[in-house]
Amino acid sequence: MLELGESRAARKYLTELCNESTGILKDDPALPSIYNCLGMTFFRQNLHADAIEYYKKALDCQARIGYSNNNALAEIHNNIGLS
């Protein structure tokens, strides 16, 4: 959806996934990716402070669950730098 320019629709669905994941699936390794994608939706709408907030949530979530994916970490740090 992001590639199609549908940032608002993508944000809606990602937020729903995030809300579901923070409950039962709060330790799911996909959660940092969801936060990162949410950050990207805000970035594409020039809402940089909101984007950084979600990128930081992605980093915090990865640290909390102990899931280390170097490629994902590099992408999140790159996104923070771009914001």
Secondary structure, 3 states (H helix, E strand, C coil): CCCCCCHHHHHHHHHHHHHHHCCCCCCCCCHHHHHHHHHHHHHHCCCHHHHHHHHHHHHHHHHHHCCCCHHHHHHHHHHHHHC
